[in-house]
């Protein structure tokens, strides 16, 4: 059967496209350079067919070769760009949240700042640790949350002044920062260290840590956090055991957002 013909899967199925994608997917982190024979073995193609596909990909600029070894070029990123550029922040972030929560076994969320509140735009809940249920669209006062501290720390001075003019710094627990002076000092600390820890300021027993998500210009557009119960963690253990994974997830989300139009990447 000619590579361009359809298969028994249906009149819609083009086998040559399937085989061409299989050739591209034969390359990975552990197989960045492959010979013709390597590609044939990895894809199940004959050497002649593998050669035709590889040389076609070379002609199109997706593969380079030195005559013996073949490797992908940066142009293959175009294949994923269209997908990423169509996504909003929640869609980009959701798989990263799922991986993060699966890795550390804690609930993770992403929020944006709207007025004096944070608004949840994506979430993966491992267990319920708050008395209230948290869903996409849930709002909490920014001054009492780790994500709020990260988002406030990323504001320009004028915007931060506007926040304090409008916000009511209500005391939600015995630990909540309610004096502007104290909150400003905490935000300065958050800005310097690159993350925020909030220990039972929103609700007794709830401890959380958050990191900023920046757009391609370096502006903080969202925050990602991990929440845990204070009875089974300490602030030190959260920083040692959860913070590295959280920061890695934030950087991975930023990398994906860098491929998305900035006008769609903020709220989704």
Secondary structure in CASP SS format (residue, H / E / C, confidence):
PFRMAT SS
TARGET T0000
AUTHOR 0000-0000-0000
METHOD secondary structure of the structure
MODEL  1
X C 1.00
X C 1.00
X C 1.00
X C 1.00
X C 1.00
X E 1.00
X E 1.00
X C 1.00
X C 1.00
X E 1.00
X E 1.00
X E 1.00
X E 1.00
X E 1.00
X H 1.00
X H 1.00
X H 1.00
X H 1.00
X H 1.00
X H 1.00
X H 1.00
X H 1.00
X H 1.00
X H 1.00
X H 1.00
X C 1.00
X C 1.00
X E 1.00
X C 1.00
X C 1.00
X E 1.00
X C 1.00
X C 1.00
X E 1.00
X E 1.00
X H 1.00
X H 1.00
X H 1.00
X H 1.00
X H 1.00
X H 1.00
X H 1.00
X H 1.00
X C 1.00
X C 1.00
X C 1.00
X H 1.00
X H 1.00
X H 1.00
X H 1.00
X H 1.00
X H 1.00
X H 1.00
X H 1.00
X H 1.00
X H 1.00
X H 1.00
X H 1.00
X H 1.00
X H 1.00
X C 1.00
X C 1.00
X E 1.00
X E 1.00
X E 1.00
X C 1.00
X C 1.00
X C 1.00
X E 1.00
X E 1.00
X E 1.00
X E 1.00
X C 1.00
X H 1.00
X H 1.00
X H 1.00
X H 1.00
X H 1.00
X H 1.00
X H 1.00
X H 1.00
X H 1.00
X H 1.00
X H 1.00
X H 1.00
X C 1.00
X C 1.00
X C 1.00
X H 1.00
X H 1.00
X H 1.00
X H 1.00
X H 1.00
X H 1.00
X H 1.00
X H 1.00
X H 1.00
X H 1.00
X H 1.00
X H 1.00
X H 1.00
X H 1.00
X H 1.00
X H 1.00
X C 1.00
X C 1.00
X E 1.00
X E 1.00
X E 1.00
X E 1.00
X E 1.00
X E 1.00
X E 1.00
X E 1.00
X C 1.00
X C 1.00
X E 1.00
X E 1.00
X E 1.00
X E 1.00
X E 1.00
X E 1.00
X E 1.00
X E 1.00
X C 1.00
X C 1.00
X C 1.00
X C 1.00
X C 1.00
X C 1.00
X C 1.00
X C 1.00
X C 1.00
X C 1.00
X C 1.00
X C 1.00
X C 1.00
X C 1.00
X E 1.00
X E 1.00
X E 1.00
X H 1.00
X H 1.00
X H 1.00
X C 1.00
X H 1.00
X H 1.00
X H 1.00
X H 1.00
X H 1.00
X H 1.00
X H 1.00
X H 1.00
X C 1.00
X C 1.00
X C 1.00
X H 1.00
X H 1.00
X H 1.00
X H 1.00
X H 1.00
X H 1.00
X H 1.00
X H 1.00
X H 1.00
X H 1.00
X C 1.00
X C 1.00
X C 1.00
X C 1.00
X C 1.00
X C 1.00
X C 1.00
X C 1.00
X C 1.00
X C 1.00
X C 1.00
X C 1.00
X C 1.00
X H 1.00
X H 1.00
X H 1.00
X H 1.00
X H 1.00
X H 1.00
X H 1.00
X H 1.00
X H 1.00
X H 1.00
X H 1.00
X H 1.00
X H 1.00
X H 1.00
X C 1.00
X E 1.00
X E 1.00
X E 1.00
X E 1.00
X E 1.00
X C 1.00
X C 1.00
X C 1.00
X C 1.00
X C 1.00
X C 1.00
X E 1.00
X E 1.00
X E 1.00
X E 1.00
X E 1.00
X E 1.00
X E 1.00
X E 1.00
X E 1.00
X C 1.00
X C 1.00
X C 1.00
X C 1.00
X C 1.00
X E 1.00
X E 1.00
X E 1.00
X E 1.00
X E 1.00
X E 1.00
X E 1.00
X E 1.00
X E 1.00
X E 1.00
X H 1.00
X H 1.00
X H 1.00
X C 1.00
X C 1.00
X H 1.00
X H 1.00
X H 1.00
X H 1.00
X H 1.00
X H 1.00
X H 1.00
X H 1.00
X H 1.00
X H 1.00
X H 1.00
X H 1.00
X H 1.00
X H 1.00
X H 1.00
X H 1.00
X H 1.00
X H 1.00
X H 1.00
X H 1.00
X H 1.00
X H 1.00
X H 1.00
X C 1.00
X C 1.00
X C 1.00
X C 1.00
X H 1.00
X H 1.00
X H 1.00
X H 1.00
X C 1.00
X C 1.00
X C 1.00
END
